[in-house]
């Protein structure tokens, strides 16, 4: 009798394990894949006499069957080769099997690149329509047990305010006395 119960228990275990092993391919477990990040565009939200508000838009794609939390982005923005904005640990998440936009809003001060309102006004008055920029951004992604850093450098031209706006820039003049 004990021998029959033992054989029956072994037989039940084999059949239950077979059904578990049959389900493993459906779970799609595997090594986590590195999400992809691609620069898409820069949207200019507003341009004023001294500053511009822009959004840098990146497309982030996660092909994994699980979401990725706590993605961090560190960035540095340069105008005319001079650092003008910097950020660290901007956080966001991406769901499983998704492709979505990541927008990084920046407020850019033109005076950081031109040193003075007079130099900015002179550049605009001479017909300059834009100023070269460079954006270095690193996306830091932690997918246990792996860590991925995805650095992206973007270059382009940031529009300058038009001639109508140069009248709004006030230049303080000192009166000279002799």
C-alpha positions as CSV (number, residue, x, y, z in Angstrom):
1,X,0.0,0.0,0.0
2,X,2.8,2.4,0.9
3,X,4.5,1.6,-2.4
4,X,1.4,2.5,-4.4
5,X,0.9,5.8,-2.5
6,X,4.5,6.7,-3.1
7,X,4.2,5.9,-6.9
8,X,1.0,7.9,-7.1
9,X,2.7,10.9,-5.4
10,X,5.7,10.7,-7.7
11,X,3.3,10.5,-10.7
12,X,1.3,13.6,-9.6
13,X,4.5,15.5,-9.0
14,X,5.8,14.7,-12.5
15,X,2.5,15.8,-14.1
16,X,2.3,19.1,-12.2
17,X,6.0,19.9,-13.0
18,X,5.3,19.2,-16.7
19,X,2.5,21.8,-16.7
20,X,4.8,24.3,-14.9
21,X,7.6,23.8,-17.4
22,X,5.1,24.1,-20.3
23,X,4.2,27.6,-19.0
24,X,7.8,28.9,-18.8
25,X,8.1,30.0,-22.5
26,X,4.9,32.1,-22.0
27,X,6.5,34.0,-19.1
28,X,9.1,35.4,-21.5
29,X,11.8,35.6,-18.9
30,X,15.2,36.6,-20.2
31,X,18.1,38.9,-19.8
32,X,16.9,42.6,-19.5
33,X,17.5,44.6,-22.7
34,X,18.9,48.0,-22.7
35,X,16.2,50.6,-23.4
36,X,16.9,52.9,-26.3
37,X,16.9,56.7,-26.2
38,X,16.9,58.9,-29.3
39,X,16.9,62.7,-29.5
40,X,13.7,63.8,-31.4
41,X,13.5,67.6,-31.4
42,X,13.7,70.9,-29.5
43,X,10.4,72.8,-29.0
44,X,10.6,76.5,-28.4
45,X,7.9,77.4,-25.9
46,X,8.6,81.2,-25.7
47,X,11.3,83.7,-26.6
48,X,11.6,86.9,-24.6
49,X,14.2,89.6,-24.6
50,X,16.6,88.0,-22.0
51,X,15.5,84.3,-22.0
52,X,13.9,81.5,-23.9
53,X,11.8,78.5,-22.6
54,X,12.4,75.3,-24.6
55,X,11.8,71.6,-24.3
56,X,14.2,69.0,-25.4
57,X,12.2,65.9,-26.5
58,X,13.7,62.4,-26.4
59,X,12.0,59.2,-27.5
60,X,12.5,56.4,-24.9
61,X,11.7,52.8,-25.9
62,X,11.5,49.9,-23.4
63,X,11.1,46.5,-25.1
64,X,11.3,44.6,-21.8
65,X,8.2,42.9,-20.4
66,X,8.6,45.0,-17.2
67,X,8.6,48.7,-16.5
68,X,11.7,50.6,-15.6
69,X,11.5,53.0,-12.6
70,X,13.8,55.6,-11.4
71,X,15.5,56.5,-14.6
72,X,17.7,59.5,-14.0
73,X,18.9,62.1,-16.5
74,X,21.9,64.4,-15.9
75,X,22.4,67.3,-18.4
76,X,24.6,70.3,-19.2
77,X,23.6,73.0,-21.7
78,X,26.1,75.2,-23.6
79,X,25.5,78.4,-25.6
80,X,28.4,79.5,-27.7
81,X,30.5,76.9,-25.9
82,X,29.8,78.3,-22.5
83,X,27.9,76.3,-19.9
84,X,24.6,78.0,-19.2
85,X,22.3,75.4,-17.6
86,X,22.9,72.2,-15.6
87,X,20.7,69.6,-14.0
88,X,21.2,66.4,-12.1
89,X,18.9,63.4,-11.3
90,X,15.8,64.4,-13.3
91,X,13.7,61.3,-12.6
92,X,11.1,59.5,-14.8
93,X,9.7,56.0,-15.5
94,X,8.8,54.1,-18.6
95,X,6.2,51.3,-18.6
96,X,6.8,47.8,-20.0
97,X,6.8,47.4,-23.8
98,X,6.4,51.1,-24.5
99,X,7.7,53.9,-26.5
100,X,7.1,57.4,-25.2
101,X,8.5,60.9,-25.1
102,X,10.7,62.3,-22.3
103,X,10.5,66.1,-22.2
104,X,13.3,68.1,-20.5
105,X,12.1,71.7,-20.0
106,X,14.9,74.4,-19.8
107,X,14.8,78.1,-19.3
108,X,17.8,79.6,-21.1
109,X,19.3,83.0,-20.2
110,X,20.8,84.6,-23.3
111,X,22.9,86.9,-21.2
112,X,25.0,84.0,-19.9
113,X,26.3,83.6,-23.5
114,X,26.6,87.3,-24.4
115,X,27.9,88.6,-21.1
116,X,25.6,91.7,-21.4
117,X,22.4,93.0,-22.7
118,X,24.4,95.4,-25.0
119,X,26.2,92.5,-26.6
120,X,23.0,90.6,-27.1
121,X,21.3,93.7,-28.6
122,X,24.3,94.2,-30.9
123,X,24.2,90.6,-32.1
124,X,20.4,90.9,-32.9
125,X,20.8,94.3,-34.5
126,X,23.6,92.9,-36.8
127,X,21.1,90.4,-38.1
128,X,21.9,87.3,-36.1
129,X,18.8,85.0,-36.0
130,X,20.2,82.2,-33.8
131,X,23.0,81.1,-31.5
132,X,24.7,77.7,-31.5
133,X,24.0,75.4,-28.6
134,X,25.1,72.0,-27.4
135,X,23.3,69.7,-25.0
136,X,25.0,66.8,-23.2
137,X,22.6,64.5,-21.5
138,X,23.2,61.1,-19.8
139,X,20.3,58.8,-19.1
140,X,21.1,56.5,-16.2
141,X,19.0,53.3,-16.2
142,X,19.0,50.6,-13.5
143,X,17.5,47.3,-14.6
144,X,18.4,44.9,-11.8
145,X,21.0,43.4,-12.0
146,X,22.3,45.7,-14.8
147,X,23.0,49.4,-15.0
148,X,23.1,51.3,-18.3
149,X,24.3,54.8,-19.1
150,X,23.2,56.3,-22.4
151,X,25.0,59.5,-23.2
152,X,23.6,61.7,-26.0
153,X,25.0,65.0,-27.4
154,X,22.8,67.2,-29.4
155,X,23.9,70.3,-31.3
156,X,21.8,73.0,-33.1
157,X,20.8,76.6,-33.2
158,X,18.6,78.4,-30.6
159,X,16.6,81.2,-32.1
160,X,17.3,84.7,-30.8
161,X,14.6,87.3,-30.0
162,X,13.7,89.4,-33.0
163,X,14.5,93.1,-33.6
164,X,11.2,94.1,-32.0
165,X,12.3,92.6,-28.7
166,X,15.6,94.5,-28.7
167,X,13.7,97.7,-27.8
168,X,12.6,96.0,-24.6
169,X,16.1,95.4,-23.4
170,X,17.1,98.3,-21.2
171,X,20.7,99.3,-21.3
172,X,21.7,101.4,-18.3
173,X,23.8,104.4,-19.4
174,X,25.9,106.3,-16.9
175,X,26.1,110.1,-17.4
176,X,29.6,111.3,-17.8
177,X,30.5,114.5,-15.9
178,X,33.6,116.5,-16.6
